[in-house]
Amino acid sequence: LAAEALRGVGGLLFDATGKRFANELGRRDYVTGEMWKSKAPFRLCLNKAASEEIHWHCEHYKGRGVMKFYSSGAELAKEMGVSVDLMAKEVQAHYEAAMKQEK
């Protein structure tokens, strides 16, 4: 399970099918429970702004071989074997939900 810091800066969790399966800001036990209900492997994805905000942690995890840089969402989707359109819809739905929370 990735550190809360990675999820806290805006990281999104995806299951093997390219879908989000949990509220990333949930407690560790909640996220772990949702992982048990979902299809592995899991990916925690950060955008450029989030990865820059928490740069040290990203370098730490990349150095240990548990984090990888992708130049685009399309590159990630291709490696996962899922539709980039599906992942884009998941990200858009998350964005829209976040915007509603700000109001």
Sine and cosine of phi, psi and omega as CSV:
sin_phi,cos_phi,sin_psi,cos_psi,sin_omega,cos_omega
0.00,0.00,0.79,-0.62,-0.02,-1.00
-0.93,0.37,0.45,-0.89,0.01,-1.00
-0.85,0.52,0.57,-0.82,0.03,-1.00
-0.83,0.55,-0.49,0.87,-0.01,-1.00
-0.86,0.50,-0.63,0.78,0.00,-1.00
-0.93,0.36,-0.61,0.79,0.04,-1.00
-0.96,0.27,-0.57,0.82,-0.07,-1.00
-0.93,0.38,-0.40,0.91,0.02,-1.00
-1.00,0.02,0.07,1.00,0.05,-1.00
0.90,-0.44,0.16,0.99,0.03,-1.00
-0.89,0.46,0.64,-0.77,0.03,-1.00
-0.94,-0.34,0.69,-0.72,0.01,-1.00
-0.99,-0.10,0.77,-0.64,0.05,-1.00
-0.84,-0.55,0.59,-0.81,0.11,-0.99
-1.00,-0.01,-0.09,-1.00,-0.07,-1.00
-0.90,0.44,-0.34,0.94,-0.01,-1.00
-1.00,-0.01,-0.02,1.00,0.00,-1.00
1.00,0.04,0.24,0.97,-0.01,-1.00
-0.95,-0.32,0.55,-0.83,0.16,-0.99
-0.95,0.31,0.57,-0.82,-0.08,-1.00
-0.75,-0.66,-0.02,1.00,-0.05,-1.00
-0.40,-0.92,0.32,-0.95,0.18,-0.98
-0.98,0.19,0.92,-0.39,-0.09,-1.00
-0.88,0.47,-0.35,0.94,0.00,-1.00
-1.00,0.02,0.05,1.00,0.04,-1.00
-0.93,0.36,0.28,-0.96,0.03,-1.00
-0.91,0.42,0.37,-0.93,-0.05,-1.00
-0.82,0.58,-0.68,0.73,-0.02,-1.00
-0.91,0.40,-0.59,0.81,0.06,-1.00
-0.90,0.43,-0.76,0.65,-0.03,-1.00
-0.88,0.48,-0.69,0.72,0.04,-1.00
-0.86,0.50,-0.69,0.73,0.03,-1.00
-0.87,0.49,-0.65,0.76,0.03,-1.00
-0.93,0.36,-0.54,0.84,0.05,-1.00
-0.89,0.45,-0.64,0.77,0.01,-1.00
-0.89,0.46,-0.46,0.89,-0.02,-1.00
-1.00,0.05,-0.15,0.99,-0.13,-0.99
-0.91,-0.40,0.14,-0.99,-0.07,-1.00
-1.00,-0.04,0.85,-0.53,0.05,-1.00
-0.99,0.14,0.30,-0.95,0.02,1.00
-0.98,0.21,0.31,-0.95,-0.03,-1.00
-0.95,-0.32,0.48,-0.88,0.05,-1.00
-0.79,-0.62,0.71,-0.70,0.13,-0.99
-0.96,-0.29,0.90,-0.44,-0.12,-0.99
-0.93,-0.36,0.74,-0.67,0.05,-1.00
-0.90,-0.43,0.61,-0.79,0.13,-0.99
-0.99,0.12,0.04,-1.00,-0.07,-1.00
-0.86,0.52,-0.72,0.70,-0.03,-1.00
-0.88,0.48,-0.70,0.72,-0.01,-1.00
-0.91,0.41,-0.68,0.74,-0.03,-1.00
-0.92,0.39,-0.52,0.86,0.06,-1.00
-0.96,0.29,-0.59,0.81,0.00,-1.00
-0.90,0.45,-0.55,0.84,-0.07,-1.00
-0.86,-0.52,0.66,0.75,-0.12,-0.99
-0.78,0.62,-0.73,0.68,-0.05,-1.00
-0.84,0.54,-0.72,0.69,-0.02,-1.00
-0.89,0.45,-0.66,0.75,0.01,-1.00
-0.88,0.48,-0.71,0.71,0.02,-1.00
-0.89,0.45,-0.64,0.77,0.03,-1.00
-0.85,0.52,-0.77,0.64,-0.03,-1.00
-0.95,0.31,-0.58,0.81,0.07,-1.00
-0.90,0.43,-0.64,0.77,0.01,-1.00
-0.90,0.44,-0.43,0.90,0.02,-1.00
-1.00,-0.08,0.05,1.00,0.08,-1.00
0.97,0.22,0.28,0.96,0.00,-1.00
-0.95,-0.32,0.06,1.00,0.05,-1.00
-0.67,-0.74,0.57,-0.82,-0.07,-1.00
-0.67,-0.74,0.57,-0.82,0.05,-1.00
-1.00,-0.01,0.71,-0.70,0.12,-0.99
-0.86,-0.51,0.66,-0.75,-0.03,-1.00
-0.97,0.24,-0.27,0.96,0.01,-1.00
-0.33,-0.94,0.29,-0.96,0.10,-1.00
-0.90,0.43,-0.53,0.85,0.02,-1.00
-0.90,0.44,-0.63,0.78,0.02,-1.00
-0.90,0.43,-0.67,0.74,0.05,-1.00
-0.90,0.44,-0.75,0.66,-0.02,-1.00
-0.85,0.52,-0.65,0.76,0.00,-1.00
-0.88,0.47,-0.72,0.69,0.01,-1.00
-0.90,0.44,-0.57,0.82,0.01,-1.00
-0.97,0.22,-0.33,0.95,-0.04,-1.00
0.97,0.24,0.53,0.85,0.01,-1.00
-0.83,-0.55,0.23,-0.97,0.00,-1.00
-0.96,0.28,0.76,-0.66,0.07,-1.00
-0.91,0.42,-0.52,0.86,0.03,-1.00
-0.90,0.43,-0.65,0.76,0.05,-1.00
-0.88,0.48,-0.73,0.68,-0.01,-1.00
-0.90,0.43,-0.62,0.78,0.03,-1.00
-0.89,0.46,-0.64,0.77,0.04,-1.00
-0.90,0.43,-0.64,0.77,0.03,-1.00
-0.90,0.45,-0.68,0.73,0.02,-1.00
-0.91,0.40,-0.67,0.74,0.01,-1.00
-0.89,0.45,-0.68,0.74,0.03,-1.00
-0.88,0.47,-0.65,0.76,0.05,-1.00
-0.89,0.45,-0.71,0.71,0.00,-1.00
-0.86,0.50,-0.73,0.68,-0.02,-1.00
-0.89,0.45,-0.64,0.77,0.06,-1.00
-0.90,0.44,-0.65,0.76,0.02,-1.00
-0.90,0.44,-0.64,0.77,0.01,-1.00
-0.91,0.42,-0.59,0.81,0.05,-1.00
-0.91,0.41,-0.57,0.82,0.00,-1.00
-0.93,0.38,-0.51,0.86,-0.04,-1.00
-0.95,0.33,-0.37,0.93,-0.06,-1.00
-0.98,0.22,0.00,0.00,0.00,0.00
